Amino acid sequence: MSHDLRLRPCVAGDEAALALVGQSSFLETFAGILGGGDIVQHCARAHAASVYRAWLDDPACALWLAEVAPGDAPVGYAVVAPAQLPLDDLDARDLELKRIYLLSRFHGGGWGKRLLEAAVAHARAAGAPRLLLGVYDGNAAAIGFYERCGFRTLGTRRFNVGGRDYDDRILGLALD
């Protein structure tokens, strides 16, 4: 199904839309994998509007919002920020794709790739040597998407949700 989406840089005031999409996407992705209470608790903390407001207020961060017409309902977004990943060779100039979410009914139309392209273009323009990200090791579809886009595995980390640790894969794309 084809959708009329548009991608735009986020502005102050977008934090509620970002939080809504973040919570919805996290629930959609991890329901049946993580406990329901753990998902609710994680979303309340990690996808609160205040988290997105802080990124919007930080000049070192860049955010984009995907909206569907008619009505410009938010359906996806991406966040790039200074990298904070446990890699021995982390460069202070590396950037991290903190979040890239798109509601599943909009998958397959090229919008995930457009969000990723915006993030990569931003990282290149900022002079970052690499764009890094962490992804749940059990999310084969996401890992495959990133690998098709040129990302390679660089390491692992533990990611805590609801007091339980899960394995994440750290991927990186060389930009030079």
N, CA and C atoms as an extended XYZ file, in Angstrom:
528
Properties=species:S:1:pos:R:3:atomname:S:1:resname:S:1:resid:I:1 pbc="F F F"
N         0.841       -1.183        0.000 N   MET     1
C         0.000        0.000        0.000 CA  MET     1
C         0.881        1.240        0.000 C   MET     1
N         0.619        2.143       -0.877 N   SER     2
C         1.380        3.381       -0.991 CA  SER     2
C         0.749        4.454       -0.111 C   SER     2
N         1.594        5.200        0.556 N   HIS     3
C         1.120        6.264        1.434 CA  HIS     3
C         1.777        7.567        1.027 C   HIS     3
N         1.069        8.655        1.237 N   ASP     4
C         1.606        9.978        0.972 CA  ASP     4
C         2.240       10.488        2.258 C   ASP     4
N         3.539       10.265        2.379 N   LEU     5
C         4.274       10.694        3.572 CA  LEU     5
C         5.171       11.866        3.215 C   LEU     5
N         5.476       12.638        4.246 N   ARG     6
C         6.486       13.677        4.074 CA  ARG     6
C         7.433       13.595        5.256 C   ARG     6
N         8.663       13.965        5.006 N   LEU     7
C         9.707       13.947        6.013 CA  LEU     7
C        10.148       15.378        6.235 C   LEU     7
N        10.218       15.778        7.504 N   ARG     8
C        10.646       17.138        7.801 CA  ARG     8
C        11.500       17.163        9.065 C   ARG     8
N        12.390       18.158        9.172 N   PRO     9
C        13.140       18.321       10.418 CA  PRO     9
C        12.175       18.666       11.549 C   PRO     9
N        12.458       18.161       12.725 N   CYS    10
C        11.612       18.453       13.892 CA  CYS    10
C        11.896       19.851       14.412 C   CYS    10
N        10.899       20.396       15.069 N   VAL    11
C        10.998       21.715       15.695 CA  VAL    11
C        10.451       21.617       17.113 C   VAL    11
N        10.737       22.633       17.920 N   ALA    12
C        10.170       22.699       19.264 CA  ALA    12
C         8.660       22.555       19.149 C   ALA    12
N         8.094       21.772       20.022 N   GLY    13
C         6.661       21.501       19.988 CA  GLY    13
C         6.336       20.134       19.404 C   GLY    13
N         7.327       19.476       18.767 N   ASP    14
C         7.109       18.140       18.200 CA  ASP    14
C         7.280       17.022       19.234 C   ASP    14
N         7.655       17.354       20.457 N   GLU    15
C         7.985       16.309       21.425 CA  GLU    15
C         6.819       15.364       21.730 C   GLU    15
N         5.588       15.850       21.764 N   ALA    16
C         4.441       14.969       22.038 CA  ALA    16
C         4.243       13.977       20.894 C   ALA    16
N         4.387       14.433       19.654 N   ALA    17
C         4.259       13.540       18.501 CA  ALA    17
C         5.371       12.494       18.502 C   ALA    17
N         6.594       12.909       18.799 N   LEU    18
C         7.719       11.983       18.857 CA  LEU    18
C         7.505       10.935       19.944 C   LEU    18
N         7.050       11.364       21.111 N   ALA    19
C         6.800       10.433       22.214 CA  ALA    19
C         5.713        9.426       21.841 C   ALA    19
N         4.661        9.890       21.194 N   LEU    20
C         3.571        9.001       20.788 CA  LEU    20
C         4.065        7.936       19.818 C   LEU    20
N         4.805        8.345       18.805 N   VAL    21
C         5.318        7.377       17.832 CA  VAL    21
C         6.331        6.447       18.495 C   VAL    21
N         7.182        6.985       19.349 N   GLY    22
C         8.167        6.154       20.039 CA  GLY    22
C         7.505        5.080       20.887 C   GLY    22
N         6.514        5.466       21.669 N   GLN    23
C         5.816        4.496       22.514 CA  GLN    23
C         5.071        3.473       21.666 C   GLN    23
N         4.384        3.932       20.647 N   SER    24
C         3.614        3.028       19.781 CA  SER    24
C         4.527        2.033       19.073 C   SER    24
N         5.636        2.524       18.545 N   SER    25
C         6.566        1.659       17.821 CA  SER    25
C         7.220        0.643       18.740 C   SER    25
N         7.584        1.079       19.940 N   PHE    26
C         8.219        0.166       20.885 CA  PHE    26
C         7.246       -0.944       21.268 C   PHE    26
N         6.006       -0.574       21.559 N   LEU    27
C         4.980       -1.563       21.896 CA  LEU    27
C         4.756       -2.518       20.721 C   LEU    27
N         4.607       -1.970       19.545 N   GLU    28
C         4.359       -2.758       18.344 CA  GLU    28
C         5.497       -3.751       18.084 C   GLU    28
N         6.729       -3.330       18.322 N   THR    29
C         7.897       -4.164       18.051 CA  THR    29
C         8.118       -5.223       19.118 C   THR    29
N         7.880       -4.893       20.387 N   PHE    30
C         8.291       -5.785       21.460 CA  PHE    30
C         7.162       -6.486       22.205 C   PHE    30
N         5.904       -6.228       21.852 N   ALA    31
C         4.801       -6.981       22.451 CA  ALA    31
C         4.980       -8.458       22.095 C   ALA    31
N         4.904       -9.313       23.096 N   GLY    32
C         5.119      -10.740       22.875 CA  GLY    32
C         6.566      -11.162       23.040 C   GLY    32
N         7.468      -10.198       23.119 N   ILE    33
C         8.891      -10.477       23.358 CA  ILE    33
C         9.247      -10.073       24.779 C   ILE    33
N         8.835       -8.856       25.166 N   LEU    34
C         9.060       -8.338       26.514 CA  LEU    34
C         7.744       -8.362       27.275 C   LEU    34
N         7.827       -8.352       28.594 N   GLY    35
C         6.631       -8.302       29.415 CA  GLY    35
C         5.886       -6.986       29.229 C   GLY    35
N         4.559       -7.048       29.272 N   GLY    36
C         3.741       -5.851       29.078 CA  GLY    36
C         4.050       -4.748       30.072 C   GLY    36
N         4.187       -5.104       31.350 N   GLY    37
C         4.520       -4.106       32.366 CA  GLY    37
C         5.878       -3.478       32.122 C   GLY    37
N         6.831       -4.300       31.660 N   ASP    38
C         8.167       -3.788       31.352 CA  ASP    38
C         8.117       -2.798       30.187 C   ASP    38
N         7.288       -3.115       29.189 N   ILE    39
C         7.147       -2.208       28.043 CA  ILE    39
C         6.558       -0.883       28.494 C   ILE    39
N         5.503       -0.927       29.301 N   VAL    40
C         4.856        0.303       29.771 CA  VAL    40
C         5.838        1.135       30.594 C   VAL    40
N         6.553        0.483       31.505 N   GLN    41
C         7.523        1.197       32.341 CA  GLN    41
C         8.645        1.800       31.498 C   GLN    41
N         9.161        1.030       30.546 N   HIS    42
C        10.237        1.528       29.687 CA  HIS    42
C         9.764        2.729       28.874 C   HIS    42
N         8.570        2.624       28.288 N   CYS    43
C         8.062        3.718       27.457 CA  CYS    43
C         7.820        4.979       28.281 C   CYS    43
N         7.328        4.817       29.503 N   ALA    44
C         7.087        5.981       30.369 CA  ALA    44
C         8.384        6.727       30.662 C   ALA    44
N         9.485        5.973       30.757 N   ARG    45
C        10.771        6.592       31.057 CA  ARG    45
C        11.519        7.021       29.796 C   ARG    45
N        11.682        6.110       28.841 N   ALA    46
C        12.546        6.348       27.685 CA  ALA    46
C        11.847        7.083       26.547 C   ALA    46
N        10.518        7.095       26.560 N   HIS    47
C         9.776        7.753       25.482 CA  HIS    47
C         8.857        8.846       26.024 C   HIS    47
N         9.261        9.448       27.115 N   ALA    48
C         8.511       10.588       27.658 CA  ALA    48
C         8.768       11.810       26.777 C   ALA    48
N         7.796       12.672       26.701 N   ALA    49
C         7.953       13.906       25.910 CA  ALA    49
C         9.185       14.692       26.360 C   ALA    49
N         9.508       14.639       27.648 N   SER    50
C        10.667       15.380       28.166 CA  SER    50
C        11.986       14.876       27.560 C   SER    50
N        12.073       13.584       27.247 N   VAL    51
C        13.277       13.033       26.606 CA  VAL    51
C        13.455       13.667       25.226 C   VAL    51
N        12.367       13.736       24.491 N   TYR    52
C        12.431       14.313       23.148 CA  TYR    52
C        12.636       15.825       23.203 C   TYR    52
N        12.050       16.476       24.190 N   ARG    53
C        12.250       17.920       24.344 CA  ARG    53
C        13.730       18.218       24.575 C   ARG    53
N        14.388       17.395       25.402 N   ALA    54
C        15.821       17.591       25.669 CA  ALA    54
C        16.635       17.436       24.387 C   ALA    54
N        16.312       16.444       23.562 N   TRP    55
C        17.020       16.290       22.283 CA  TRP    55
C        16.741       17.468       21.363 C   TRP    55
N        15.502       17.928       21.334 N   LEU    56
C        15.165       19.079       20.481 CA  LEU    56
C        15.902       20.341       20.922 C   LEU    56
N        16.136       20.466       22.219 N   ASP    57
C        16.825       21.641       22.763 CA  ASP    57
C        18.342       21.566       22.627 C   ASP    57
N        18.872       20.400       22.289 N   ASP    58
C        20.313       20.187       22.215 CA  ASP    58
C        20.800       20.421       20.782 C   ASP    58
N        21.632       21.432       20.551 N   PRO    59
C        22.094       21.709       19.184 CA  PRO    59
C        22.972       20.595       18.602 C   PRO    59
N        23.450       19.670       19.426 N   ALA    60
C        24.249       18.553       18.931 CA  ALA    60
C        23.383       17.421       18.383 C   ALA    60
N        22.071       17.549       18.511 N   CYS    61
C        21.139       16.505       18.069 CA  CYS    61
C        20.342       16.982       16.858 C   CYS    61
N        19.921       16.025       16.043 N   ALA    62
C        19.066       16.310       14.895 CA  ALA    62
C        17.938       15.285       14.882 C   ALA    62
N        16.722       15.748       14.592 N   LEU    63
C        15.552       14.880       14.581 CA  LEU    63
C        14.707       15.173       13.349 C   LEU    63
N        14.098       14.111       12.789 N   TRP    64
C        13.198       14.232       11.651 CA  TRP    64
C        11.911       13.496       11.978 C   TRP    64
N        10.815       13.991       11.440 N   LEU    65
C         9.504       13.400       11.656 CA  LEU    65
C         8.893       13.029       10.317 C   LEU    65
N         8.354       11.808       10.222 N   ALA    66
C         7.610       11.366        9.038 CA  ALA    66
C         6.129       11.491        9.359 C   ALA    66
N         5.398       12.165        8.475 N   GLU    67
C         3.969       12.396        8.669 CA  GLU    67
C         3.210       11.907        7.446 C   GLU    67
N         1.994       11.400        7.664 N   VAL    68
C         1.169       10.876        6.580 CA  VAL    68
C         0.033       11.853        6.286 C   VAL    68
N        -0.270       11.997        4.999 N   ALA    69
C        -1.372       12.863        4.578 CA  ALA    69
C        -2.572       11.984        4.240 C   ALA    69
N        -3.749       12.533        4.345 N   PRO    70
C        -4.020       13.901        4.802 CA  PRO    70
C        -3.947       13.993        6.326 C   PRO    70
N        -3.713       15.162        6.815 N   GLY    71
C        -3.745       15.444        8.235 CA  GLY    71
C        -2.416       15.470        8.952 C   GLY    71
N        -1.339       15.037        8.290 N   ASP    72
C         0.000       15.083        8.883 CA  ASP    72
C         0.110       14.345       10.209 C   ASP    72
N        -0.504       13.158       10.303 N   ALA    73
C        -0.358       12.334       11.508 CA  ALA    73
C         1.074       11.808       11.578 C   ALA    73
N         1.713       11.866       12.751 N   PRO    74
C         3.085       11.373       12.879 CA  PRO    74
C         3.113        9.849       12.835 C   PRO    74
N         4.017        9.288       11.998 N   VAL    75
C         4.097        7.830       11.862 CA  VAL    75
C         5.520        7.298       11.972 C   VAL    75
N         6.514        8.183       12.059 N   GLY    76
C         7.888        7.738       12.186 CA  GLY    76
C         8.814        8.896       12.496 C   GLY    76
N        10.034        8.559       12.900 N   TYR    77
C        11.016        9.602       13.193 CA  TYR    77
C        12.404        8.998       13.299 C   TYR    77
N        13.396        9.866       13.312 N   ALA    78
C        14.790        9.488       13.543 CA  ALA    78
C        15.437       10.539       14.427 C   ALA    78
N        16.379       10.078       15.257 N   VAL    79
C        17.142       10.952       16.157 CA  VAL    79
C        18.622       10.623       16.010 C   VAL    79
N        19.436       11.638       15.739 N   VAL    80
C        20.893       11.495       15.705 CA  VAL    80
C        21.469       12.374       16.807 C   VAL    80
N        22.418       11.803       17.564 N   ALA    81
C        23.036       12.509       18.690 CA  ALA    81
C        24.495       12.069       18.807 C   ALA    81
N        25.280       12.760       19.632 N   PRO    82
C        26.638       12.292       19.877 CA  PRO    82
C        26.620       10.832       20.351 C   PRO    82
N        27.580       10.043       19.874 N   ALA    83
C        27.608        8.609       20.175 CA  ALA    83
C        27.950        8.348       21.637 C   ALA    83
N        27.220        7.419       22.208 N   GLN    84
C        27.450        6.964       23.588 CA  GLN    84
C        27.338        5.443       23.610 C   GLN    84
N        28.245        4.782       22.925 N   LEU    85
C        28.211        3.326       22.827 CA  LEU    85
C        29.525        2.750       23.337 C   LEU    85
N        29.488        1.548       23.915 N   PRO    86
C        30.694        0.943       24.495 CA  PRO    86
C        31.603        0.308       23.436 C   PRO    86
N        32.297        1.163       22.697 N   LEU    87
C        33.261        0.699       21.705 CA  LEU    87
C        34.643        1.207       22.092 C   LEU    87
N        35.646        0.352       21.996 N   ASP    88
C        37.014        0.751       22.346 CA  ASP    88
C        37.551        1.845       21.435 C   ASP    88
N        37.096        1.866       20.186 N   ASP    89
C        37.618        2.839       19.227 CA  ASP    89
C        36.641        3.999       18.976 C   ASP    89
N        35.772        4.284       19.945 N   LEU    90
C        34.799        5.370       19.779 CA  LEU    90
C        35.537        6.689       19.566 C   LEU    90
N        35.184        7.386       18.508 N   ASP    91
C        35.758        8.684       18.166 CA  ASP    91
C        34.798        9.764       18.677 C   ASP    91
N        35.320       10.808       19.249 N   ALA    92
C        34.469       11.896       19.771 CA  ALA    92
C        33.600       12.506       18.682 C   ALA    92
N        33.972       12.313       17.413 N   ARG    93
C        33.186       12.861       16.304 CA  ARG    93
C        32.120       11.894       15.786 C   ARG    93
N        32.169       10.626       16.233 N   ASP    94
C        31.153        9.655       15.813 CA  ASP    94
C        29.777       10.134       16.246 C   ASP    94
N        28.791        9.865       15.428 N   LEU    95
C        27.411       10.161       15.780 CA  LEU    95
C        26.640        8.855       15.888 C   LEU    95
N        25.545        8.906       16.639 N   GLU    96
C        24.738        7.719       16.886 CA  GLU    96
C        23.303        7.951       16.431 C   GLU    96
N        22.790        7.001       15.698 N   LEU    97
C        21.375        6.986       15.364 CA  LEU    97
C        20.671        6.401       16.586 C   LEU    97
N        20.228        7.287       17.469 N   LYS    98
C        19.630        6.871       18.732 CA  LYS    98
C        18.315        6.141       18.520 C   LYS    98
N        17.530        6.651       17.594 N   ARG    99
C        16.224        6.056       17.326 CA  ARG    99
C        15.889        6.243       15.857 C   ARG    99
N        15.303        5.219       15.293 N   ILE   100
C        14.690        5.310       13.976 CA  ILE   100
C        13.487        4.389       14.035 C   ILE   100
N        12.318        4.966       14.088 N   TYR   101
C        11.073        4.215       14.252 CA  TYR   101
C        10.100        4.593       13.149 C   TYR   101
N         9.382        3.599       12.681 N   LEU   102
C         8.336        3.799       11.696 CA  LEU   102
C         7.260        2.767       11.992 C   LEU   102
N         6.026        3.222       12.155 N   LEU   103
C         4.938        2.287       12.426 CA  LEU   103
C         4.902        1.220       11.339 C   LEU   103
N         4.638       -0.024       11.722 N   SER   104
C         4.805       -1.154       10.805 CA  SER   104
C         3.929       -1.071        9.560 C   SER   104
N         2.787       -0.464        9.647 N   ARG   105
C         1.945       -0.406        8.447 CA  ARG   105
C         2.550        0.486        7.353 C   ARG   105
N         3.602        1.231        7.706 N   PHE   106
C         4.282        2.080        6.731 CA  PHE   106
C         5.619        1.495        6.286 C   PHE   106
N         5.948        0.276        6.758 N   HIS   107
C         7.164       -0.405        6.310 CA  HIS   107
C         6.999       -0.828        4.854 C   HIS   107
N         8.112       -0.911        4.158 N   GLY   108
C         8.108       -1.418        2.798 CA  GLY   108
C         7.883       -0.370        1.722 C   GLY   108
N         7.662        0.873        2.112 N   GLY   109
C         7.429        1.913        1.121 CA  GLY   109
C         8.621        2.827        0.919 C   GLY   109
N         9.761        2.472        1.497 N   GLY   110
C        10.961        3.277        1.338 CA  GLY   110
C        11.134        4.367        2.388 C   GLY   110
N        10.204        4.462        3.338 N   TRP   111
C        10.280        5.557        4.309 CA  TRP   111
C        11.320        5.321        5.389 C   TRP   111
N        11.538        4.076        5.768 N   GLY   112
C        12.631        3.788        6.692 CA  GLY   112
C        13.960        4.186        6.076 C   GLY   112
N        14.102        3.876        4.804 N   LYS   113
C        15.336        4.235        4.089 CA  LYS   113
C        15.474        5.750        3.987 C   LYS   113
N        14.377        6.450        3.758 N   ARG   114
C        14.457        7.920        3.683 CA  ARG   114
C        14.853        8.520        5.032 C   ARG   114
N        14.318        7.977        6.113 N   LEU   115
C        14.724        8.441        7.447 CA  LEU   115
C        16.217        8.181        7.654 C   LEU   115
N        16.671        6.990        7.284 N   LEU   116
C        18.079        6.652        7.430 CA  LEU   116
C        18.951        7.550        6.553 C   LEU   116
N        18.529        7.815        5.336 N   GLU   117
C        19.291        8.702        4.446 CA  GLU   117
C        19.429       10.102        5.030 C   GLU   117
N        18.379       10.606        5.676 N   ALA   118
C        18.461       11.924        6.325 CA  ALA   118
C        19.503       11.897        7.437 C   ALA   118
N        19.521       10.814        8.211 N   ALA   119
C        20.486       10.690        9.305 CA  ALA   119
C        21.914       10.596        8.771 C   ALA   119
N        22.112        9.800        7.731 N   VAL   120
C        23.446        9.641        7.143 CA  VAL   120
C        23.920       10.967        6.548 C   VAL   120
N        23.065       11.659        5.832 N   ALA   121
C        23.442       12.946        5.246 CA  ALA   121
C        23.823       13.945        6.335 C   ALA   121
N        23.080       13.970        7.410 N   HIS   122
C        23.393       14.865        8.528 CA  HIS   122
C        24.762       14.513        9.118 C   HIS   122
N        25.003       13.221        9.359 N   ALA   123
C        26.270       12.795        9.954 CA  ALA   123
C        27.451       13.151        9.053 C   ALA   123
N        27.282       12.947        7.754 N   ARG   124
C        28.352       13.315        6.805 CA  ARG   124
C        28.615       14.820        6.843 C   ARG   124
N        27.537       15.608        6.802 N   ALA   125
C        27.681       17.067        6.818 CA  ALA   125
C        28.336       17.551        8.104 C   ALA   125
N        28.119       16.824        9.200 N   ALA   126
C        28.703       17.189       10.490 CA  ALA   126
C        30.160       16.739       10.611 C   ALA   126
N        30.651       15.997        9.613 N   GLY   127
C        32.040       15.544        9.633 CA  GLY   127
C        32.276       14.314       10.486 C   GLY   127
N        31.228       13.562       10.788 N   ALA   128
C        31.378       12.344       11.588 CA  ALA   128
C        32.076       11.263       10.763 C   ALA   128
N        33.047       10.566       11.346 N   PRO   129
C        33.683        9.473       10.610 CA  PRO   129
C        32.778        8.252       10.473 C   PRO   129
N        31.864        8.082       11.456 N   ARG   130
C        30.947        6.938       11.421 CA  ARG   130
C        29.584        7.342       11.979 C   ARG   130
N        28.563        6.643       11.499 N   LEU   131
C        27.245        6.694       12.111 CA  LEU   131
C        27.039        5.333       12.748 C   LEU   131
N        26.790        5.332       14.049 N   LEU   132
C        26.661        4.107       14.834 CA  LEU   132
C        25.229        3.935       15.301 C   LEU   132
N        24.876        2.718       15.675 N   LEU   133
C        23.569        2.459       16.265 CA  LEU   133
C        23.604        1.156       17.032 C   LEU   133
N        22.659        1.013       17.943 N   GLY   134
C        22.456       -0.238       18.662 CA  GLY   134
C        21.092       -0.782       18.293 C   GLY   134
N        21.000       -2.100       18.069 N   VAL   135
C        19.737       -2.726       17.684 CA  VAL   135
C        19.615       -4.058       18.429 C   VAL   135
N        18.406       -4.361       18.866 N   TYR   136
C        18.140       -5.615       19.569 CA  TYR   136
C        18.609       -6.778       18.703 C   TYR   136
N        19.433       -7.643       19.280 N   ASP   137
C        20.042       -8.730       18.526 CA  ASP   137
C        19.007       -9.707       17.959 C   ASP   137
N        17.819       -9.729       18.540 N   GLY   138
C        16.770      -10.612       18.047 CA  GLY   138
C        15.930      -10.005       16.935 C   GLY   138
N        16.218       -8.776       16.542 N   ASN   139
C        15.437       -8.097       15.505 CA  ASN   139
C        16.124       -8.292       14.148 C   ASN   139
N        15.950       -9.495       13.597 N   ALA   140
C        16.625       -9.853       12.342 CA  ALA   140
C        16.231       -8.934       11.193 C   ALA   140
N        14.973       -8.507       11.156 N   ALA   141
C        14.531       -7.631       10.062 CA  ALA   141
C        15.279       -6.301       10.099 C   ALA   141
N        15.410       -5.708       11.277 N   ALA   142
C        16.123       -4.435       11.392 CA  ALA   142
C        17.605       -4.611       11.066 C   ALA   142
N        18.206       -5.667       11.582 N   ILE   143
C        19.628       -5.912       11.311 CA  ILE   143
C        19.851       -6.089        9.808 C   ILE   143
N        18.973       -6.842        9.157 N   GLY   144
C        19.079       -7.031        7.711 CA  GLY   144
C        18.955       -5.719        6.953 C   GLY   144
N        18.023       -4.866        7.381 N   PHE   145
C        17.842       -3.548        6.762 CA  PHE   145
C        19.134       -2.736        6.860 C   PHE   145
N        19.703       -2.668        8.069 N   TYR   146
C        20.922       -1.877        8.246 CA  TYR   146
C        22.081       -2.459        7.445 C   TYR   146
N        22.194       -3.781        7.408 N   GLU   147
C        23.284       -4.393        6.646 CA  GLU   147
C        23.131       -4.119        5.154 C   GLU   147
N        21.902       -4.154        4.644 N   ARG   148
C        21.685       -3.821        3.226 CA  ARG   148
C        22.052       -2.367        2.935 C   ARG   148
N        22.008       -1.519        3.958 N   CYS   149
C        22.359       -0.100        3.806 CA  CYS   149
C        23.835        0.160        4.078 C   CYS   149
N        24.627       -0.892        4.286 N   GLY   150
C        26.073       -0.741        4.430 CA  GLY   150
C        26.610       -0.790        5.846 C   GLY   150
N        25.768       -0.943        6.858 N   PHE   151
C        26.230       -1.031        8.242 CA  PHE   151
C        26.865       -2.396        8.486 C   PHE   151
N        27.875       -2.409        9.368 N   ARG   152
C        28.563       -3.644        9.738 CA  ARG   152
C        28.617       -3.754       11.258 C   ARG   152
N        28.621       -4.990       11.752 N   THR   153
C        28.685       -5.237       13.190 CA  THR   153
C        30.047       -4.833       13.736 C   THR   153
N        30.022       -4.041       14.827 N   LEU   154
C        31.254       -3.574       15.464 CA  LEU   154
C        31.409       -4.089       16.888 C   LEU   154
N        30.311       -4.518       17.493 N   GLY   155
C        30.377       -4.969       18.875 CA  GLY   155
C        28.993       -5.282       19.414 C   GLY   155
N        28.934       -5.405       20.735 N   THR   156
C        27.668       -5.691       21.411 CA  THR   156
C        27.562       -4.833       22.668 C   THR   156
N        26.351       -4.767       23.190 N   ARG   157
C        26.121       -4.121       24.476 CA  ARG   157
C        24.928       -4.801       25.121 C   ARG   157
N        24.741       -4.535       26.391 N   ARG   158
C        23.571       -5.018       27.112 CA  ARG   158
C        22.609       -3.844       27.229 C   ARG   158
N        21.313       -4.116       27.025 N   PHE   159
C        20.271       -3.092       27.088 CA  PHE   159
C        19.242       -3.560       28.103 C   PHE   159
N        18.967       -2.719       29.102 N   ASN   160
C        18.081       -3.110       30.195 CA  ASN   160
C        16.679       -2.574       29.987 C   ASN   160
N        15.711       -3.476       30.053 N   VAL   161
C        14.294       -3.120       30.030 CA  VAL   161
C        13.621       -3.886       31.146 C   VAL   161
N        12.991       -3.176       32.066 N   GLY   162
C        12.256       -3.825       33.142 CA  GLY   162
C        13.121       -4.637       34.082 C   GLY   162
N        14.368       -4.236       34.245 N   GLY   163
C        15.260       -4.954       35.146 CA  GLY   163
C        15.909       -6.181       34.524 C   GLY   163
N        15.637       -6.434       33.248 N   ARG   164
C        16.248       -7.562       32.548 CA  ARG   164
C        17.158       -7.040       31.455 C   ARG   164
N        18.304       -7.707       31.300 N   ASP   165
C        19.256       -7.329       30.268 CA  ASP   165
C        18.998       -8.120       28.989 C   ASP   165
N        19.126       -7.424       27.867 N   TYR   166
C        18.976       -8.019       26.548 CA  TYR   166
C        20.214       -7.671       25.732 C   TYR   166
N        20.531       -8.502       24.757 N   ASP   167
C        21.685       -8.275       23.908 CA  ASP   167
C        21.318       -7.345       22.750 C   ASP   167
N        22.146       -6.349       22.566 N   ASP   168
C        22.053       -5.451       21.421 CA  ASP   168
C        23.296       -5.628       20.586 C   ASP   168
N        23.150       -5.463       19.300 N   ARG   169
C        24.274       -5.460       18.382 CA  ARG   169
C        24.587       -4.004       18.083 C   ARG   169
N        25.867       -3.640       18.099 N   ILE   170
C        26.297       -2.300       17.715 CA  ILE   170
C        26.758       -2.375       16.259 C   ILE   170
N        26.139       -1.537       15.442 N   LEU   171
C        26.469       -1.497       14.015 CA  LEU   171
C        27.045       -0.122       13.683 C   LEU   171
N        27.860       -0.081       12.645 N   GLY   172
C        28.442        1.178       12.227 CA  GLY   172
C        28.552        1.284       10.723 C   GLY   172
N        28.435        2.515       10.249 N   LEU   173
C        28.584        2.828        8.827 CA  LEU   173
C        29.731        3.830        8.705 C   LEU   173
N        30.788        3.464        7.987 N   ALA   174
C        31.901        4.383        7.745 CA  ALA   174
C        31.431        5.456        6.777 C   ALA   174
N        31.727        6.705        7.103 N   LEU   175
C        31.236        7.830        6.299 CA  LEU   175
C        32.323        8.510        5.484 C   LEU   175
N        33.566        8.159        5.682 N   ASP   176
C        34.643        8.820        4.947 CA  ASP   176
C        34.996        8.114        3.679 C   ASP   176
